[in-house]
Amino acid sequence: MSESLDGKTILITGGTGSFGHHCARVLLERHRPAKVIVFSRDELKQYEMAQRLPDPRMRFFLGDVRDHLRLHRAFEGVDVVVHAAALKQVPAAEYNPIEAIRTNINGAANVIDVALDRGVSRVIALSTDKAANPINLYGATKLCSDKLFVAANSYAGRKGTRFAVVRYGNVVGSRGSVVPLFLERRATGVLPVTDTRMTRFWITLEQGVDFVLKSLDRMRGGELFVPKIPSMRITDLARAIAPECRLEVVGVRPGEKLHEIMVPEDDARQTVEFEDHYVIQPAFPWWDAGGFRDARGGKPCPEGFRYASDTNTWWLAAEELRKTAVVGA
C-alpha cells in the first residue's frame, strides 16, 4: 500500500467501466484516499456502482470528457486523475470515426487543459497496445492521445501538474473482449477464431489496476509505462476455455493485427527496461536536462528492440488461464 494517495482526492474518468470500477474498489480497500470521484456518462451504471460500493468516500459525477465546462466543475479540489474514458470498440470506431476522435482525442485535450487550470498534481492516462504502429482508427486516436499527454508536460511549466501514460494489452474478461464471446459460444460447440497464427498480450484486471497505481507512484512526468506481461495464442485461449469445441476460422477483421506490439522498434532507442516493466521516455530536451534519463537503474534497450506478442519470451499456459475466475467460471 502506497502512502502517496493518502488523503488525496482521486477522480477516474470513465469510472463505471471495468477498469474504473475495479480501480475504485482497490483505492478504497488498500489506500486511504479522502475521496474517489467517478466521472462518467451513464446514470444507471453509476447507480449500480454506488450500490456495490456503499462507501462515504465515493462520489459520482455525471458528465462527458467532451464537455470542457463539466470537467472544469468536476476537477475542483482534485489531486489525482486517472483517465480511463474512451471509445474502444474497433469496429464501432471504424464506422463512427468522428465520435472516436471527439472522445479519445478532444476528450484527452480537455482533460489536460482542465487539469492544468485546476492545479491537479498528477494525471495518468490509460492507453492500449493498439496505439503502437496503429492500423485502425481506435489505435490512431489513442496514439494521438498518448502524444498529447506526454507533450502536456512541456507546457505545464511551473504549474506542477505532471502527466504520464500506461499502455498494456488485452484485459482478460473485460467487456467486449474475446473471452466473454468464447464463454457465450461454448454451448454451441463451435468457437470462431480469426486466424490460427494470432497472438495477443494478456493481463488481468487486477494486474492492470495495480500497474496503473504503481505507475502513479513512479511517474515524474512524460513517461509511457509498459508492463511485462505474457502472450497467448488465440487457439490456446480457445482450447483453455472450451477444449471440447471445434474451432472455425473466420478471417482477420478490418483493422485487426495478427500480433500486437507495445514497444515498436522506432521507440526502442527511447526505451529503458526495468525488472517488471519498460518505460518509453519522452524525446524532449527537458527530460535530459532534468536528469530523469536512466536515473533509477533501468537499462537502455538495444537498437532494434521490439516488444511484441509473437516474439515475447513469456507465454501464458492454458492451465494458468483456467485458474482465473473469469475463464474458470
VOGU-3710 file (C-alpha; in Angstrom, 3 decimals, decimal comma):
1> msesldgkti> 0,000/0,000/0,000  1,439/3,342/-1,093  1,089/6,387/1,114  1,246/8,735/-1,885  -2,548/8,554/-2,276  -3,387/9,007/1,402  -5,698/11,943/1,947  -5,895/12,641/-1,794  -8,996/13,240/-3,898  -8,816/10,926/-6,910
11> litggtgsfg> -11,044/11,233/-9,972  -11,493/8,423/-12,506  -12,863/9,368/-15,917  -14,886/6,536/-17,420  -15,125/5,316/-13,850  -18,079/2,967/-14,360  -16,173/0,791/-16,841  -14,451/-2,482/-15,964  -11,181/-0,764/-15,073  -12,746/2,182/-13,263
21> hhcarvller> -14,958/0,018/-11,086  -12,080/-2,207/-10,009  -9,732/0,748/-9,547  -12,212/2,463/-7,223  -12,569/-0,718/-5,173  -8,789/-1,127/-4,843  -8,353/2,512/-3,833  -10,950/2,156/-1,086  -9,670/-1,190/0,206  -5,889/-0,738/0,016
31> hrpakvivfs> -5,349/3,008/0,282  -6,670/5,890/2,343  -7,998/8,454/-0,140  -10,080/11,393/1,028  -12,487/10,888/-1,886  -12,826/8,779/-5,019  -14,840/10,529/-7,725  -16,355/8,573/-10,600  -16,865/10,738/-13,691  -18,916/9,074/-16,438
41> rdelkqyema> -21,950/9,456/-18,697  -24,195/6,590/-17,585  -26,515/7,317/-14,660  -27,698/3,691/-14,377  -24,142/2,352/-14,134  -23,343/4,998/-11,526  -26,397/3,964/-9,504  -25,440/0,275/-9,693  -21,841/1,051/-8,767  -22,986/3,084/-5,765
51> qrlpdprmrf> -24,932/0,042/-4,528  -21,840/-2,163/-4,819  -19,506/0,378/-3,195  -21,509/1,991/-0,393  -18,538/3,943/0,959  -18,903/7,535/2,214  -15,728/8,457/0,334  -17,339/7,675/-3,028  -18,673/10,488/-5,208  -20,431/10,244/-8,564
61> flgdvrdhlr> -20,350/12,972/-11,195  -22,355/12,710/-14,418  -20,512/14,180/-17,370  -18,632/13,616/-20,613  -14,934/14,265/-21,252  -16,041/16,080/-24,409  -17,573/18,755/-22,170  -14,820/21,160/-21,090  -17,057/23,123/-18,684  -18,339/19,994/-16,965
71> lhrafegvdv> -14,775/18,737/-16,465  -13,832/22,126/-15,018  -16,545/21,750/-12,385  -15,693/18,096/-11,648  -11,936/18,721/-11,220  -12,359/21,235/-8,414  -10,198/20,119/-5,473  -8,937/17,009/-7,314  -5,350/15,890/-6,666  -5,017/12,878/-8,991
81> vvhaaalkqv> -6,800/11,982/-12,243  -6,879/8,505/-13,767  -8,101/8,976/-17,335  -9,836/5,773/-18,430  -12,687/7,195/-20,544  -12,548/6,134/-24,187  -14,495/4,707/-27,086  -12,551/1,495/-27,554  -14,508/-0,887/-29,786  -12,511/-1,198/-33,014
91> paaeynpiea> -15,443/-1,842/-35,420  -17,537/0,942/-33,864  -14,651/3,407/-34,218  -14,167/2,443/-37,869  -17,844/3,057/-38,599  -18,154/6,197/-36,427  -14,717/7,812/-36,748  -15,645/11,352/-35,731  -17,215/10,074/-32,495  -13,994/8,263/-31,563
101> irtningaan> -11,992/11,399/-32,352  -14,265/13,590/-30,215  -13,944/11,327/-27,189  -10,441/9,884/-27,477  -8,573/12,942/-28,798  -10,669/16,013/-27,983  -11,618/14,493/-24,649  -7,939/13,927/-23,834  -7,165/17,555/-24,705  -9,974/18,692/-22,397
111> vidvaldrgv> -8,671/16,574/-19,512  -5,198/18,074/-19,955  -6,417/21,686/-20,143  -8,697/21,398/-17,127  -6,082/19,523/-15,065  -3,656/22,398/-15,670  -6,253/25,044/-14,893  -7,409/23,306/-11,712  -3,906/22,550/-10,422  -4,234/18,755/-10,426
121> srvialstdk> -0,976/17,205/-9,222  -0,789/14,007/-11,284  -2,659/12,693/-14,320  -2,162/9,192/-15,700  -3,902/8,108/-18,898  -4,736/4,572/-19,993  -3,617/3,597/-23,470  -3,576/0,375/-25,471  -1,224/-1,823/-27,451  -3,261/-0,788/-30,500
131> aanpinlyga> -1,686/2,690/-30,238  1,717/1,251/-31,212  2,047/1,286/-35,017  -1,754/1,648/-35,309  -3,663/0,226/-38,274  -7,181/1,055/-37,062  -8,838/4,320/-36,082  -9,145/3,415/-32,410  -5,386/2,821/-32,205  -4,699/6,037/-34,124
141> tklcsdklfv> -6,852/8,096/-31,745  -5,114/6,581/-28,726  -1,701/7,301/-30,234  -2,767/10,946/-30,612  -3,994/10,910/-27,027  -0,666/9,469/-25,814  1,237/12,203/-27,629  -0,988/14,873/-26,092  -0,426/13,628/-22,547  3,342/13,327/-22,951
151> aansyagrkg> 3,631/16,770/-24,563  1,438/18,299/-21,850  4,452/18,190/-19,526  6,195/20,644/-21,847  3,650/23,369/-21,325  2,791/22,620/-17,716  5,755/24,840/-16,831  5,916/25,614/-13,125  2,297/24,698/-12,509  3,408/21,381/-11,032
161> trfavvrygn> 0,914/19,219/-12,923  2,546/16,095/-14,333  1,213/13,702/-16,956  2,100/10,092/-17,838  0,639/7,208/-19,841  0,197/3,480/-19,212  -0,006/1,099/-22,182  -0,964/-2,552/-21,820  -2,613/-5,386/-23,751  -5,944/-7,173/-23,713
171> vvgsrgsvvp> -7,659/-7,421/-20,338  -8,921/-10,947/-19,657  -12,693/-10,878/-19,406  -13,223/-7,150/-19,938  -16,372/-6,016/-21,730  -16,080/-6,524/-25,485  -13,079/-8,866/-25,246  -12,887/-12,309/-26,810  -13,122/-14,236/-23,514  -16,810/-13,395/-22,862
181> lflerratgv> -17,519/-14,211/-26,527  -15,898/-17,640/-26,219  -17,753/-18,319/-22,960  -21,020/-17,397/-24,643  -20,354/-19,566/-27,708  -19,100/-22,543/-25,717  -22,596/-24,046/-25,583  -22,797/-24,107/-29,403  -19,798/-26,432/-29,730  -18,045/-24,055/-32,165
191> lpvtdtrmtr> -15,713/-21,128/-31,388  -14,942/-18,530/-34,093  -11,203/-17,867/-34,481  -9,967/-15,134/-36,800  -6,566/-16,713/-37,610  -4,789/-19,680/-36,035  -1,483/-17,752/-36,018  -2,858/-14,850/-33,987  -1,210/-13,930/-30,675  -2,125/-11,372/-28,031
201> fwitleqgvd> -0,750/-9,883/-24,822  -2,886/-10,729/-21,784  -3,303/-9,022/-18,430  -5,890/-9,439/-15,702  -7,964/-6,536/-14,440  -6,254/-6,814/-11,057  -2,806/-6,623/-12,647  -3,850/-3,677/-14,796  -5,097/-1,644/-11,846  -2,021/-2,493/-9,765
211> fvlksldrmr> 0,288/-1,428/-12,585  -1,505/1,891/-13,068  -1,335/2,703/-9,356  2,356/1,729/-9,222  2,991/3,943/-12,240  1,328/6,839/-10,420  3,981/6,376/-7,737  6,860/6,049/-10,210  5,985/8,836/-12,635  7,965/12,046/-12,922
221> ggelfvpkip> 6,025/13,257/-15,932  6,316/12,287/-19,590  6,804/8,519/-19,270  4,887/5,879/-21,178  4,837/2,804/-18,924  4,572/-0,690/-20,440  4,248/-3,760/-18,181  5,959/-7,058/-18,894  3,054/-9,437/-19,403  2,570/-12,839/-21,058
231> smritdlara> 1,440/-13,628/-24,591  -1,008/-16,308/-25,626  -2,038/-17,816/-28,934  -5,701/-17,325/-29,709  -6,019/-21,070/-30,389  -4,594/-21,869/-26,929  -7,046/-19,404/-25,401  -9,958/-21,106/-27,150  -8,809/-24,554/-26,013  -8,342/-23,319/-22,437
241> iapecrlevv> -11,930/-22,065/-22,327  -13,639/-24,846/-24,266  -11,361/-27,787/-25,131  -14,348/-29,740/-26,401  -15,286/-27,147/-29,053  -14,417/-27,124/-32,733  -12,537/-24,048/-33,966  -13,912/-22,257/-37,025  -11,522/-19,874/-38,823  -13,493/-16,775/-39,840
251> gvrpgeklhe> -10,682/-14,486/-41,077  -8,978/-11,380/-39,702  -11,402/-8,482/-39,263  -10,760/-4,997/-40,691  -8,349/-3,047/-38,509  -7,092/-6,167/-36,724  -3,461/-7,310/-36,461  -2,119/-10,850/-36,349  0,203/-9,852/-33,499  0,182/-6,937/-31,099
261> imvpeddarq> 3,130/-4,704/-30,281  3,712/-2,462/-27,276  7,232/-1,138/-27,913  7,909/-0,633/-31,656  11,481/-0,742/-32,955  11,492/3,007/-33,610  10,728/3,656/-29,940  13,444/1,282/-28,688  16,128/3,975/-28,625  13,957/5,906/-26,149
271> tvefedhyvi> 13,055/2,841/-24,066  14,511/1,751/-20,732  13,969/-1,735/-19,315  13,229/-2,433/-15,648  12,574/-5,700/-13,845  8,808/-5,776/-14,427  8,200/-3,028/-16,985  9,532/-0,791/-19,740  9,488/2,990/-19,893  9,330/4,784/-23,233
281> qpafpwwdag> 10,931/8,106/-22,381  9,855/11,395/-23,951  12,041/12,820/-26,689  12,074/16,316/-25,207  15,096/18,367/-24,042  13,618/18,906/-20,578  13,748/15,158/-19,891  17,552/15,074/-20,290  18,025/18,474/-18,659  16,055/17,366/-15,618
291> gfrdarggkp> 18,350/14,368/-15,099  15,483/11,915/-15,454  17,006/9,682/-18,098  18,242/6,346/-16,716  18,163/7,882/-13,227  16,589/4,935/-11,466  18,588/1,929/-12,565  16,898/0,932/-15,799  18,978/-0,301/-18,712  18,546/1,088/-22,247
301> cpegfryasd> 17,008/-1,321/-24,732  19,258/-2,335/-27,637  18,865/-0,834/-31,095  16,148/-2,676/-32,987  14,452/-3,999/-29,849  10,780/-4,816/-30,313  8,316/-5,881/-27,634  5,603/-7,812/-29,464  3,191/-10,625/-28,646  4,710/-13,055/-31,166
311> tntwwlaaee> 8,360/-12,579/-30,086  7,618/-12,360/-26,374  9,610/-14,750/-24,173  6,788/-15,151/-21,627  3,834/-17,295/-22,694  0,662/-17,971/-20,766  -0,178/-21,662/-20,482  -3,768/-22,889/-20,741  -3,600/-24,208/-17,167  -2,669/-20,734/-15,865
321> lrktavvga> -5,529/-19,100/-17,737  -8,020/-21,621/-16,378  -7,080/-20,549/-12,844  -8,555/-17,090/-13,415  -12,069/-16,569/-12,120  -13,211/-15,239/-15,492  -12,223/-18,257/-17,555  -12,849/-20,806/-14,847  -16,474/-19,678/-14,472
//
